[in-house]
Amino acid sequence: MNAIEFKQLTLRYGDRAIIQDFTANIAPGEFVGIFGPNGAGKSTLLRAILGLLSPSTGHIIVLDKHVRRGNPAIGYMPQFRQMTTTNHLTGRTYMTATLQGFRWGLPFVNPLQREQINEVIHLVGIEPFVDRPYAQLSGGERQRIALAEALLCQPNILLLDEPLSGLDPGQQEKIVHLIKTIQTKLNITVLFTAHEMNPLLTAMDKIIYLAHGKAAIGNVNDIITSEKLSWLYDAPIEVVHIDNHLFVIHKKLGTNVHDHNHPNC
């Protein structure tokens, strides 16, 4: 049984095809990075797996069943959550509210649920700050809280949408190492969207690369090639290897295709 199957999948926004005729399988326990330029459909693909967006054509199968909303087998970590400085709720409060299925009011838990929360707190290693006001936490600490929330229901599949956004390189390295450790310990499937693949190179089993309505899946050496990316972008792309880092360059523009404002990121 595959963790996720895409069968001739096409996703659209209006008349625009985000992903066209994509067929692929993701095995249980794989760590899959999802990459592509802004607007390529990385978050859209996660929303479709969550059952929040219906395919225009084709199907998505999750653990041998068609996708549906609220599937407890899927844990989801959305993009970075901003809070005002006046917010005094703690990370533990947010976790409790997530487990109970509501966000406001006074969440209460029974002893079994309290034990479940404590186990995840220990797994993610957030004991030192989980009871501090959320607004006082650093970006890396907030990302760890969000990761803990996504793990509360003991999912088989973990969807992480841009968990490295806003973090410095040191924090990114720590978050990737933590997620890989948890993935290996729990033997869960991870889909991880990101703009930059270098922090994930040692963690990933496969990548999905999206561009211009096209999608390709495989290992890094199969997908991140000048030939494959030129096909995806319909443009001349060059892949450069420097000191165990990959740089994907648009030959005509001389810029990194992920971020035209930061050619060497």
C-alpha positions as a Markdown table, in Angstrom:
| # | Residue | x | y | z |
|---|---|---|---|---|
| 1 | Met | 0.0 | 0.0 | 0.0 |
| 2 | Asn | 1.3 | 3.4 | -1.0 |
| 3 | Ala | 1.0 | 6.4 | 1.4 |
| 4 | Ile | -0.2 | 8.7 | -1.4 |
| 5 | Glu | -1.0 | 8.1 | -5.1 |
| 6 | Phe | -1.6 | 10.7 | -7.7 |
| 7 | Lys | -3.5 | 9.3 | -10.7 |
| 8 | Gln | -3.5 | 11.6 | -13.8 |
| 9 | Leu | -4.0 | 14.5 | -11.5 |
| 10 | Thr | -4.9 | 17.9 | -12.8 |
| 11 | Leu | -5.4 | 20.9 | -10.4 |
| 12 | Arg | -6.8 | 24.2 | -11.7 |
| 13 | Tyr | -7.5 | 27.7 | -10.4 |
| 14 | Gly | -10.1 | 29.0 | -12.9 |
| 15 | Asp | -8.7 | 28.5 | -16.4 |
| 16 | Arg | -5.1 | 28.1 | -15.1 |
| 17 | Ala | -3.7 | 24.6 | -14.8 |
| 18 | Ile | -1.5 | 24.4 | -11.7 |
| 19 | Ile | -0.6 | 20.8 | -12.2 |
| 20 | Gln | -1.4 | 18.7 | -15.3 |
| 21 | Asp | -1.8 | 15.0 | -15.7 |
| 22 | Phe | 0.5 | 14.1 | -12.8 |
| 23 | Thr | 0.9 | 10.4 | -11.9 |
| 24 | Ala | 3.2 | 9.3 | -9.1 |
| 25 | Asn | 3.4 | 7.1 | -5.9 |
| 26 | Ile | 4.8 | 8.0 | -2.5 |
| 27 | Ala | 5.7 | 5.0 | -0.4 |
| 28 | Pro | 5.2 | 4.8 | 3.4 |
| 29 | Gly | 8.0 | 6.4 | 5.4 |
| 30 | Glu | 9.4 | 8.5 | 2.5 |
| 31 | Phe | 10.6 | 12.1 | 3.0 |
| 32 | Val | 9.6 | 14.1 | 0.0 |
| 33 | Gly | 10.6 | 17.7 | -0.7 |
| 34 | Ile | 8.3 | 19.8 | -2.9 |
| 35 | Phe | 9.9 | 22.6 | -4.8 |
| 36 | Gly | 9.2 | 25.2 | -7.5 |
| 37 | Pro | 8.9 | 28.9 | -8.0 |
| 38 | Asn | 6.3 | 31.0 | -6.3 |
| 39 | Gly | 2.8 | 30.2 | -7.7 |
| 40 | Ala | 3.9 | 26.8 | -9.0 |
| 41 | Gly | 1.4 | 25.0 | -6.8 |
| 42 | Lys | 3.3 | 23.6 | -3.8 |
| 43 | Ser | 0.7 | 24.7 | -1.3 |
| 44 | Thr | -2.1 | 23.9 | -3.7 |
| 45 | Leu | -0.9 | 20.3 | -3.9 |
| 46 | Leu | -0.9 | 20.0 | -0.1 |
| 47 | Arg | -4.5 | 21.5 | 0.0 |
| 48 | Ala | -5.6 | 18.8 | -2.5 |
| 49 | Ile | -4.1 | 16.0 | -0.4 |
| 50 | Leu | -6.0 | 17.5 | 2.6 |
| 51 | Gly | -9.3 | 17.4 | 0.6 |
| 52 | Leu | -9.6 | 21.1 | 0.6 |
| 53 | Leu | -9.4 | 21.4 | -3.2 |
| 54 | Ser | -11.0 | 19.0 | -5.6 |
| 55 | Pro | -9.0 | 17.8 | -8.7 |
| 56 | Ser | -10.2 | 19.0 | -12.1 |
| 57 | Thr | -9.4 | 15.5 | -13.4 |
| 58 | Gly | -7.8 | 12.4 | -11.9 |
| 59 | His | -7.6 | 11.2 | -8.3 |
| 60 | Ile | -5.6 | 11.4 | -5.1 |
| 61 | Ile | -5.5 | 8.2 | -3.0 |
| 62 | Val | -4.3 | 8.4 | 0.6 |
| 63 | Leu | -3.7 | 5.1 | 2.3 |
| 64 | Asp | -5.9 | 3.3 | -0.2 |
| 65 | Lys | -8.8 | 5.7 | 0.2 |
| 66 | His | -9.9 | 8.7 | -1.8 |
| 67 | Val | -9.0 | 12.0 | -0.1 |
| 68 | Arg | -11.4 | 13.5 | 2.4 |
| 69 | Arg | -11.4 | 16.5 | 4.7 |
| 70 | Gly | -10.5 | 16.0 | 8.3 |
| 71 | Asn | -8.5 | 12.8 | 7.7 |
| 72 | Pro | -6.9 | 12.0 | 11.1 |
| 73 | Ala | -4.2 | 10.0 | 9.3 |
| 74 | Ile | -2.8 | 13.4 | 8.0 |
| 75 | Gly | -1.0 | 15.9 | 10.2 |
| 76 | Tyr | -0.7 | 19.4 | 8.7 |
| 77 | Met | 1.6 | 22.2 | 9.6 |
| 78 | Pro | 0.5 | 25.4 | 7.8 |
| 79 | Gln | 2.7 | 28.3 | 6.8 |
| 80 | Phe | 4.2 | 30.5 | 9.5 |
| 81 | Arg | 1.6 | 31.8 | 12.0 |
| 82 | Gln | 1.8 | 35.4 | 13.0 |
| 83 | Met | 0.6 | 36.6 | 16.4 |
| 84 | Thr | 0.2 | 40.0 | 17.9 |
| 85 | Thr | 2.4 | 41.0 | 20.8 |
| 86 | Thr | -0.6 | 41.2 | 23.1 |
| 87 | Asn | -1.3 | 37.5 | 22.8 |
| 88 | His | -0.7 | 35.8 | 26.1 |
| 89 | Leu | -1.8 | 32.3 | 25.2 |
| 90 | Thr | 0.9 | 29.7 | 25.7 |
| 91 | Gly | 2.1 | 27.1 | 23.2 |
| 92 | Arg | 0.5 | 24.4 | 25.4 |
| 93 | Thr | -2.8 | 26.2 | 25.2 |
| 94 | Tyr | -2.7 | 26.2 | 21.4 |
| 95 | Met | -1.8 | 22.5 | 21.4 |
| 96 | Thr | -4.8 | 21.8 | 23.7 |
| 97 | Ala | -7.1 | 23.7 | 21.5 |
| 98 | Thr | -5.9 | 21.8 | 18.5 |
| 99 | Leu | -6.5 | 18.5 | 20.1 |
| 100 | Gln | -10.0 | 19.6 | 21.1 |
| 101 | Gly | -10.8 | 20.9 | 17.7 |
| 102 | Phe | -11.4 | 24.5 | 18.7 |
| 103 | Arg | -9.4 | 27.7 | 19.0 |
| 104 | Trp | -11.1 | 29.9 | 21.5 |
| 105 | Gly | -12.6 | 29.6 | 24.9 |
| 106 | Leu | -11.1 | 27.5 | 27.7 |
| 107 | Pro | -9.9 | 24.1 | 26.5 |
| 108 | Phe | -10.1 | 21.2 | 28.9 |
| 109 | Val | -8.4 | 17.8 | 28.5 |
| 110 | Asn | -8.9 | 14.5 | 30.2 |
| 111 | Pro | -5.9 | 12.6 | 31.7 |
| 112 | Leu | -5.4 | 10.6 | 28.5 |
| 113 | Gln | -5.3 | 13.7 | 26.4 |
| 114 | Arg | -3.0 | 15.4 | 28.8 |
| 115 | Glu | -0.6 | 12.4 | 28.5 |
| 116 | Gln | -0.9 | 12.6 | 24.7 |
| 117 | Ile | 0.1 | 16.2 | 24.8 |
| 118 | Asn | 3.0 | 15.6 | 27.1 |
| 119 | Glu | 4.3 | 12.8 | 24.9 |
| 120 | Val | 4.4 | 15.1 | 21.9 |
| 121 | Ile | 6.0 | 17.9 | 23.9 |
| 122 | His | 8.8 | 15.5 | 24.8 |
| 123 | Leu | 9.1 | 14.1 | 21.3 |
| 124 | Val | 9.6 | 17.6 | 19.8 |
| 125 | Gly | 11.7 | 18.8 | 22.7 |
| 126 | Ile | 9.7 | 22.0 | 23.5 |
| 127 | Glu | 9.6 | 21.6 | 27.3 |
| 128 | Pro | 11.7 | 24.7 | 28.0 |
| 129 | Phe | 9.3 | 27.1 | 26.3 |
| 130 | Val | 5.9 | 25.4 | 25.7 |
| 131 | Asp | 4.4 | 27.2 | 28.7 |
| 132 | Arg | 5.6 | 30.7 | 27.8 |
| 133 | Pro | 3.3 | 33.2 | 26.0 |
| 134 | Tyr | 3.3 | 32.4 | 22.3 |
| 135 | Ala | 3.9 | 36.0 | 21.3 |
| 136 | Gln | 7.3 | 35.9 | 23.2 |
| 137 | Leu | 8.6 | 32.9 | 21.3 |
| 138 | Ser | 11.3 | 33.0 | 18.6 |
| 139 | Gly | 10.5 | 32.0 | 15.0 |
| 140 | Gly | 12.2 | 28.6 | 15.5 |
| 141 | Glu | 10.3 | 28.0 | 18.8 |
| 142 | Arg | 7.0 | 28.8 | 17.1 |
| 143 | Gln | 7.8 | 26.4 | 14.3 |
| 144 | Arg | 8.4 | 23.7 | 16.9 |
| 145 | Ile | 5.1 | 24.4 | 18.5 |
| 146 | Ala | 3.3 | 24.1 | 15.2 |
| 147 | Leu | 5.1 | 20.8 | 14.5 |
| 148 | Ala | 4.0 | 19.5 | 17.8 |
| 149 | Glu | 0.4 | 20.4 | 17.0 |
| 150 | Ala | 0.6 | 18.6 | 13.7 |
| 151 | Leu | 1.8 | 15.4 | 15.5 |
| 152 | Leu | -0.9 | 15.4 | 18.1 |
| 153 | Cys | -3.2 | 12.9 | 16.4 |
| 154 | Gln | -0.4 | 10.5 | 15.7 |
| 155 | Pro | -0.6 | 10.8 | 11.9 |
| 156 | Asn | 0.8 | 8.4 | 9.3 |
| 157 | Ile | 1.4 | 11.3 | 6.9 |
| 158 | Leu | 2.8 | 14.8 | 7.8 |
| 159 | Leu | 2.4 | 17.7 | 5.5 |
| 160 | Leu | 4.7 | 20.7 | 6.2 |
| 161 | Asp | 4.0 | 23.9 | 4.3 |
| 162 | Glu | 7.1 | 26.1 | 4.2 |
| 163 | Pro | 8.3 | 25.3 | 7.8 |
| 164 | Leu | 11.7 | 27.0 | 7.1 |
| 165 | Ser | 10.2 | 30.3 | 6.1 |
| 166 | Gly | 11.5 | 33.2 | 8.1 |
| 167 | Leu | 14.2 | 31.2 | 9.8 |
| 168 | Asp | 18.0 | 31.8 | 9.7 |
| 169 | Pro | 20.2 | 29.1 | 8.3 |
| 170 | Gly | 21.1 | 27.7 | 11.8 |
| 171 | Gln | 17.4 | 27.4 | 12.7 |
| 172 | Gln | 16.6 | 25.8 | 9.4 |
| 173 | Glu | 19.2 | 23.2 | 10.0 |
| 174 | Lys | 17.9 | 22.4 | 13.4 |
| 175 | Ile | 14.3 | 22.2 | 12.2 |
| 176 | Val | 15.2 | 19.8 | 9.3 |
| 177 | His | 17.2 | 17.6 | 11.6 |
| 178 | Leu | 14.4 | 17.5 | 14.1 |
| 179 | Ile | 11.8 | 16.6 | 11.5 |
| 180 | Lys | 14.0 | 13.9 | 10.0 |
| 181 | Thr | 14.6 | 12.4 | 13.4 |
| 182 | Ile | 10.9 | 12.3 | 14.2 |
| 183 | Gln | 10.1 | 10.9 | 10.7 |
| 184 | Thr | 12.6 | 8.1 | 11.2 |
| 185 | Lys | 11.5 | 7.3 | 14.8 |
| 186 | Leu | 7.8 | 7.2 | 13.9 |
| 187 | Asn | 8.2 | 5.8 | 10.4 |
| 188 | Ile | 5.8 | 8.4 | 9.0 |
| 189 | Thr | 5.6 | 9.9 | 5.5 |
| 190 | Val | 6.7 | 13.5 | 5.2 |
| 191 | Leu | 5.9 | 16.0 | 2.4 |
| 192 | Phe | 7.8 | 19.2 | 2.9 |
| 193 | Thr | 7.4 | 22.3 | 0.8 |
| 194 | Ala | 10.3 | 24.8 | 0.5 |
| 195 | His | 11.9 | 27.4 | -1.7 |
| 196 | Glu | 15.5 | 26.3 | -1.1 |
| 197 | Met | 16.5 | 22.6 | -1.4 |
| 198 | Asn | 20.0 | 22.8 | 0.0 |
| 199 | Pro | 19.0 | 22.5 | 3.7 |
| 200 | Leu | 17.0 | 19.4 | 2.8 |
| 201 | Leu | 19.5 | 17.5 | 0.6 |
| 202 | Thr | 20.6 | 15.0 | 3.3 |
| 203 | Ala | 17.0 | 14.4 | 4.5 |
| 204 | Met | 15.1 | 13.7 | 1.4 |
| 205 | Asp | 14.3 | 10.4 | -0.3 |
| 206 | Lys | 12.6 | 12.0 | -3.3 |
| 207 | Ile | 11.6 | 15.4 | -4.6 |
| 208 | Ile | 8.6 | 16.7 | -6.5 |
| 209 | Tyr | 9.4 | 19.7 | -8.7 |
| 210 | Leu | 6.6 | 21.9 | -10.0 |
| 211 | Ala | 6.9 | 24.6 | -12.7 |
| 212 | His | 4.6 | 26.0 | -15.4 |
| 213 | Gly | 1.9 | 23.4 | -14.9 |
| 214 | Lys | 4.3 | 20.5 | -15.1 |
| 215 | Ala | 5.4 | 18.1 | -12.3 |
| 216 | Ala | 8.3 | 15.7 | -12.0 |
| 217 | Ile | 9.2 | 13.2 | -9.2 |
| 218 | Gly | 12.3 | 11.3 | -8.5 |
| 219 | Asn | 15.5 | 11.5 | -6.5 |
| 220 | Val | 17.5 | 14.7 | -6.5 |
| 221 | Asn | 20.1 | 13.6 | -9.1 |
| 222 | Asp | 17.3 | 12.6 | -11.5 |
| 223 | Ile | 15.3 | 15.8 | -11.2 |
| 224 | Ile | 17.7 | 18.6 | -10.5 |
| 225 | Thr | 19.5 | 18.5 | -13.8 |
| 226 | Ser | 19.8 | 21.1 | -16.5 |
| 227 | Glu | 17.9 | 19.0 | -19.0 |
| 228 | Lys | 14.9 | 18.2 | -16.7 |
| 229 | Leu | 14.5 | 21.7 | -15.3 |
| 230 | Ser | 14.8 | 23.2 | -18.7 |
| 231 | Trp | 11.9 | 21.0 | -19.7 |
| 232 | Leu | 9.9 | 22.0 | -16.6 |
| 233 | Tyr | 10.5 | 25.8 | -17.1 |
| 234 | Asp | 10.4 | 25.8 | -20.9 |
| 235 | Ala | 13.6 | 27.9 | -20.6 |
| 236 | Pro | 17.3 | 27.3 | -20.6 |
| 237 | Ile | 18.3 | 26.3 | -17.0 |
| 238 | Glu | 21.7 | 25.4 | -15.7 |
| 239 | Val | 22.3 | 23.4 | -12.5 |
| 240 | Val | 25.6 | 24.2 | -10.8 |
| 241 | His | 27.2 | 22.1 | -8.0 |
| 242 | Ile | 29.4 | 24.1 | -5.6 |
| 243 | Asp | 30.7 | 22.7 | -2.3 |
| 244 | Asn | 27.8 | 20.2 | -1.9 |
| 245 | His | 25.2 | 22.9 | -2.7 |
| 246 | Leu | 23.0 | 23.2 | -5.7 |
| 247 | Phe | 22.3 | 26.4 | -7.6 |
| 248 | Val | 19.6 | 26.5 | -10.3 |
| 249 | Ile | 20.3 | 29.3 | -12.7 |
| 250 | His | 18.2 | 30.8 | -15.5 |
| 251 | Lys | 20.9 | 31.1 | -18.2 |
| 252 | Lys | 19.4 | 34.2 | -19.9 |
| 253 | Leu | 18.6 | 36.1 | -16.7 |
| 254 | Gly | 21.6 | 34.9 | -14.7 |
| 255 | Thr | 19.4 | 34.5 | -11.6 |
| 256 | Asn | 18.3 | 31.7 | -9.2 |
| 257 | Val | 14.9 | 30.5 | -10.5 |
| 258 | His | 13.5 | 30.2 | -7.0 |
| 259 | Asp | 14.2 | 33.8 | -5.9 |
| 260 | His | 15.1 | 36.4 | -8.5 |
| 261 | Asn | 16.0 | 38.9 | -5.8 |
| 262 | His | 18.7 | 36.6 | -4.2 |
| 263 | Pro | 20.7 | 35.0 | -7.0 |
| 264 | Asn | 22.8 | 33.0 | -4.7 |
| 265 | Cys | 20.4 | 31.9 | -2.0 |
